[in-house]
Amino acid sequence: MAGSWQAKAQAGGMLLALLGWVSSCVTTVVPLWKSLSLDLNELEVWTMGLWQVCIAHEEGAVECRAHGSFLALPPELRVSRLLMCLSNGLGLLGALLAAAGLEGWRSCQDRPGLKQRLLLAGAAVFGVAALATLAPVSWVAYNTVLDFWDDTVP
């Protein structure tokens, strides 16, 4: 019964999980984790990511350069870089495990118990990957809000 409602629900869940994994991978790469614009210099907007710093000039030109050192990053970005890489790896592992357990696929057809355990293991790994993404994004957002309202930061 490849057309059952369970197979369709599993395919929809897998599609959403893959969409979340791709979004996590894109979030890891883009340099938009922190925006640093100063009132003194309105011609440039600095954006900081996990891998590079970019400067957007008023004319529309954008210059990006890699971080000089891992240890030169703020602590939240160092931990975020590690957790996001862990999350991306766990997401890939979860996709592989869950794909083998999908009802529409023919792998492990003769062993339904193993197929169900693979599907549950994939879902659990996807959940851990989601938490590994949520933690650094929330931490950087929290520190950004604290820095915004801190009067000692210029």
C-alpha positions as a printed Julia matrix, in Angstrom:
154×3 Matrix{Float64}:
  0.0    0.0    0.0
  2.35   2.71  -1.21
 -0.51   5.19  -1.52
 -1.75   4.95   2.07
 -2.21   8.01   4.21
  0.72   6.93   6.41
  3.09   6.93   3.46
  1.88  10.38   2.44
  2.24  11.71   5.99
  5.76  10.25   6.23
  6.71  11.79   2.88
  5.35  15.17   4.01
  7.23  14.95   7.29
 10.42  13.99   5.48
  9.99  16.93   3.1
  9.57  19.34   6.03
 12.6   17.84   7.8
 14.72  18.2    4.67
 13.53  21.79   4.26
 14.59  22.5    7.85
 17.96  20.86   7.27
 18.59  22.94   4.12
 17.57  26.09   6.03
 20.02  25.19   8.79
 22.81  24.72   6.24
 22.04  28.11   4.67
 21.92  29.75   8.09
 25.36  28.37   8.87
 26.89  29.92   5.77
 25.29  33.38   5.48
 27.1   36.28   7.18
 23.99  37.8    8.76
 24.32  36.64  12.36
 25.14  40.08  13.75
 24.65  43.5   12.22
 26.91  46.29  13.42
 25.89  49.71  12.14
 27.14  52.83  13.88
 25.52  56.25  14.08
 28.93  57.85  13.49
 29.45  56.11  10.14
 26.17  55.65   8.3
 27.93  54.88   5.02
 28.91  51.36   6.07
 26.99  48.48   7.61
 29.02  45.64   9.1
 27.53  42.17   9.23
 29.2   39.27  11.0
 28.64  35.61  10.35
 30.16  32.4   11.62
 32.76  32.3    8.83
 33.24  35.86   7.58
 32.68  39.58   8.16
 31.09  41.68   5.43
 30.97  45.45   4.97
 28.16  46.89   2.85
 29.03  50.33   1.5
 26.52  53.01   0.6
 27.23  52.57  -3.12
 26.01  48.97  -2.93
 29.4   47.25  -2.92
 29.87  44.47  -0.4
 33.31  43.38   0.84
 33.65  40.1    2.7
 36.67  38.58   4.4
 37.14  35.49   6.51
 37.67  35.74  10.25
 41.35  35.92  11.09
 41.21  33.36  13.87
 38.72  31.06  15.53
 39.81  32.36  18.94
 39.26  35.98  17.89
 35.51  35.38  17.54
 33.16  36.31  20.36
 32.34  33.29  22.56
 28.77  32.97  21.32
 29.91  32.8   17.69
 32.59  30.22  18.51
 30.08  27.92  20.17
 27.52  28.67  17.46
 29.95  27.61  14.74
 30.52  24.27  16.44
 26.84  23.64  17.21
 25.69  24.56  13.71
 28.21  22.18  12.13
 27.04  19.48  14.55
 23.44  20.25  13.66
 24.11  19.96   9.93
 25.84  16.62  10.37
 23.06  15.3   12.59
 20.47  16.48  10.08
 22.17  14.53   7.31
 22.37  11.44   9.53
 18.69  11.82  10.45
 17.74  12.09   6.78
 19.62   8.91   5.93
 18.09   6.98   8.83
 14.57   8.22   8.21
 14.76   7.62   4.46
 15.51   3.95   5.03
 12.46   3.69   7.3
  9.92   5.38   5.03
  6.94   3.25   4.11
  7.16   4.04   0.4
 10.78   2.84   0.07
 11.61  -0.79  -0.51
 14.56  -1.06   1.87
 14.09  -3.51   4.77
 10.72  -4.56   3.31
 10.89  -7.99   4.92
 11.62  -6.55   8.41
  8.9   -4.04   9.39
 10.17  -3.79  12.98
 13.59  -2.59  11.81
 11.96  -0.2    9.37
  9.92   1.38  12.16
 12.97   1.66  14.46
 14.96   3.35  11.67
 12.16   5.85  11.15
 11.97   6.63  14.88
 15.76   6.91  15.15
 15.8    9.32  12.21
 13.09  11.42  13.84
 15.0   11.5   17.13
 18.22  12.56  15.39
 16.3   15.27  13.52
 14.97  16.52  16.88
 18.46  16.71  18.37
 19.64  18.54  15.23
 16.79  21.03  15.64
 17.82  21.71  19.25
 21.44  22.08  18.16
 20.26  24.78  15.73
 17.88  26.5   18.12
 20.43  26.95  20.91
 23.07  29.02  19.06
 20.54  31.11  17.14
 18.74  31.98  20.38
 21.99  32.71  22.21
 23.24  35.11  19.52
 19.83  36.82  19.38
 19.8   37.18  23.17
 23.28  38.72  23.23
 22.38  41.04  20.36
 19.35  42.33  22.28
 21.45  42.79  25.42
 24.1   44.72  23.47
 21.41  46.88  21.86
 20.06  48.04  25.21
 23.46  48.29  26.91
 24.44  51.95  27.37
 28.14  51.13  27.77
 28.39  49.73  24.21
 29.02  52.56  21.74
